[in-house]
Amino acid sequence: MRRLEFLIEDSRQETENDEFTADAGIQDKEFIRYANDAQARLQSKIFQKSQKVFIKEILFNTVARQEAYDLPYDILFDNAISNIELDVGGNNTNFFNLDQGVLKERNTVIFGNPQYYIRFGGKILLNPVPESASKTVRLSYVRRLDKLDIRRATISAVTTSGSNITSLTLDTSALLDRDTLIKQSRFSVVDRDGKQLMRRILFTDINATTGVVTIDPSFAFESGESISVGDYLVSGPDSANTSEMPTSLERYLISYMNWKILKRDSSADSTEAQNELLVTEKEILDSFSDVDDDIHRIPIISHRMIIDEEII
């Protein structure tokens, strides 16, 4: 999908809102808000049709005698778990499915290899409580798409050491929207195409004169993340400049922005724009329905009891 700036430009043209200043006309922040509303609505609708879309998988280790584990920060609706498995054989080669339990089944007296999990306030409880550490849990879940934002600054200099950013300077001769960036304690970094490169960068200040960013020393970026001269900053901890949805769906974001802007303008065209949006929405959702030509079988779920770290 194209960068958000281009989608906003298209919507401005289609709704005849090309001209605006800092004090007059419709500001970019409204288009940005509507674009995020559109993305969130469409992801929710797609999720209702198929939970196979936007799946992500992570691994984490158990802690001896620790029952509760946080769900990922980017999980949709804070509870969209697809599957949880436990590796009791080691080397991430012997996974078996954990059943989903209910709170009344919670047992913190027995320790051993977990056989089921319980959802509990943004966490999962593993029961029986793990007896030992470093058992690998494989969690599959539906991830929430990154929020959309426009470019706020350009990186002119950066140095890193290990997983830390030791210095970061922004280009003061180009766009530097300090006010928007400073409203949040974190920002993200994207490349020239708007793809996210680094997320959740914690900072305390941006010098508007020198462009120097004060990075919180506690921040450490993850393996695989990168930051370079020429990259761009977007506001927010989990933000990107382009949607992760397929390019064919950008028309939905534009249609949604058109409808909201025309409605805001009290334009008679808003009704027609809404009808067009709903037609587009139905077409998209129909395409995400579980319709395929493959053979479907009845799932066979074997319930296995684990004793002394052996599967019986």
N, C-alpha and C positions, 0 to 999 in steps of 0.2 A: 504494500500500500504506500501511496505517496506521503510525504511529510505533511503534518497538520496545517502548516502555513498555506500549502497549495489547496487543501480542501476548504479552508476558510476563504481563500481568494475566490474559489468557484462559487461558494455560497453567497459571498458578497455580491458577485456579479449577477447571480440568478435572482437575488432579492433586491437588487438595485440599492445596495448599501456600500458602494465603493468609497464614497467620500466620508471621512471622519477625522476628527482631531482629538486632542487630549480632553477637550472640554465639550465637544459636540459629536453627535452621531453615535453609532453602536460600537463599543470598544471590543477589542479582540477577546478580552476575558469572558465576555458573554458567549461568543462563538466556542471558546475552549470549554466552557461549562456544558454547553449543549452537546458538543462532540463527545464529551465523557459520559453524559447522560445517555446518549445514543449507543455508545459502545457497551455500557453497563446493561442497558435494556436488552440489546441484541444478544449479549452473552447469556443473560438470564433466560431468554426465550429459547436459545439454542440448547442450553443445559436441560431445559424441560423436555426437549425433543430427544436429546441423546447425551448421555453422560460420558461418552467415549471421546468427546472433543475437549481439547485443552488439558489433556491428561499430563501429569508430571510425576516423576518417580524420584524418591530420595531414600538414602540409607542412613540410619543412625544406630548407635550402640546402646544397649541397656546398661543401667547402672545397678550395681548390686543392692538389692533391697529397696530400690526406688520404684514406686508404683506409677506416678504421674509423669507424662511427657508432653511438652508443648506441641501443638499442631503448627505446621508451617505458617509463617506470617502472610504468605500469598495464597492461602487456601480460599476458595470461593465460598462465600457465606459463612466462613469460619467453621464449616462442618462437612464440606463436600468430599468425604472419604470414599474412594473407590474400592480399595483393597488393602489389607495389612497382612504381611507374612513375617514369619520368624525363621531364621537360619540356626538350627541347633547343631549342624554338623561342622560348622566353620568354613572358612574360605569362600563364603557367599555362594555355596553350591547346593545347599540342602534346605531350601525354603519350603515351608508348608503354610497354608492359610490359617489365620486366626479367625475364629467365629466372632460375631458381634454379640456382646452380652448386654444386659440391662443392669441398672444401678442396684437392684435388689439382689443381684448375683455377686456383688462386690465382696471380695474375701481378702483381707489383709493379714490373715493368720497363717495361711499356707504359703510357703515359698517354693519355687521351682521354675520350670520352664513355662512361660505364659501359654495358655490355650485359647484365650479370648480377650477382647478389648472392650472397653466401655467408654462412650463419649461422655465428657464431663467438663462443661464450661471452658471450651477452647483448648482442652487437653484430651489425651486418651489415657485411660487407666489400664495397665497390663495386669491380668490375673491368670493364674496365681502370680504374685509379685515375684519378679526375677530374683533367683537365688544368687546368681553370679553376674559379673560385669561382662561387657563386650560381646553379648549375643547380638547379632545383627538383625535389625528390623527393617523391612522394605515396605515403605508406605507409598501407595499410589493414590493420587488425589487430583481433583479438578482445580487448576490454578486460576486465580483472578488475574485478568489482563492488567498490564501496567497502565497507569493513568497517562493521558495524553497532555502534552504541553508544547509550546513553541520554544525556539531557541531564546535563551536569556543572556548568554555570554559566550565568548570564544576564549579558549585556553592559549595563552602566549608562551608560557613556560611552566614546566612541571618536573619535579624530581621525586623519585620513590626509593625506598630502601626496604627490601623484604616485602612485606604486605602493608607498608605504611606510606602515606604521602607526606614527604618531608617539607615540600614547598609547592605552592600553586599560585600562579599569577594569571589574571585575566587581561585581555586586550582592551585597554581603555579608549583606543581610537575607533573601535567598532561598538556594536550594541553591547551595553552592560546594564541590564535591568536589575540593579542591586535591590531596589525596593521590593520587588516580587520575590527574589531569591531569599532575602533576609526574613521574610514572613514565616519561613519554615526553617527548622534547624538542620534539615538535610536536603541535598540535591542529588541528581543523577547525571551521568555523563553519556552522551550519545555521539555517534560518528556523523559524517556528512550526509548519510542517507537517513538519519534519524534512529538507527538501531541502538539500543541500549548497550553500553560497554561496561559501566560500573554503576552500582546502585547504593543508596542509603549512606552517602558520604556526610558524615557529621562535621559541622563547622560552627564557629562562634561569631565570625565577623568577615566582612568584605570591605576593604578600603577603596572607596569610590575614586580616589585620586590616583593611587598607585596600582590598583587592581589586585593587590595581595589578599589572598584568602587565608584566614586563620583556621586551619584544620584542627579539630579536636584530636589530641594525641591518642585517645582511646580507640580511634577508628582504625580498622584493619580491613582491607578489601579481600575478597574471596579469590581462591585459585581460579584462574581462567579469565578474571576481569582485567581490564587494561585502561590506561589513560595516557593520552599523548597530546603534544602541541597540535593545535588545529581542531581538536575535538570541541564539542559544545556542551554547555550546561543547560539543563532543564530543571524547573522547580519541582521539588517533592522527592520523597525517599525512593519511590518505586515508579518512576516516570520515564516516558520515552517520547520521541518526536514523531513516531509513526506507529500506527496500530499493528498488532500482531495478527489481526484478522486477515483473511485472504483479500487480495487486491480487488477481486470482484465485488466485495462488500463495501467498498468505500462510497459507493452511490447511496448506501443506506445512511451513512453518517452525514453526507451532504444533504439528503432529503430531510433528515431529522432537523438539522440546523436550519434549513430553509423554512420548515414549518414553524419552529419556535420563534425565529426572527420575524416572520410575517405575522404571527400571532401577537408578538410583542408590539409590532408596528400597527396593530389593529387593522391589518389589511384584509380585504374581502377575499384575497387569494389564499388565505391561510386554510380555508376549508378544502379547497382543491389540493393544496399541498399535503394536507393530512390524509386525504383519500389516496393520493399517490404513494405516500409513505406506507400506508397499511397494505396496499397492493404489493409493494416491494417487500415488505416484511413477510407477508404470507408466502411469496415466491421463495424467499430465502429459507424460511423455516421448513417448507416442504422439501427443499433440497437436502436438508439435514436430517430428515426422517430416516429411520432405520430400514431403508429399502435397498436390498442388494440381491445378487444372484447366487450367493454362496449357500451351501447346505448348512442348516442349523440343527444341532442335536440337543438333547436334554442334558444340561450340565450334571455331572456326577461329582458330588462333593463327599469325599471320604473323611470321616471323623476318626482322627487318630489320637490315641492316648500316649503321652510322653512320660516315660519313666526312666530315671537315671540317664537322661540325655540320649535315649534311644527311641526311635519311632516304632511303635508296635501297630 
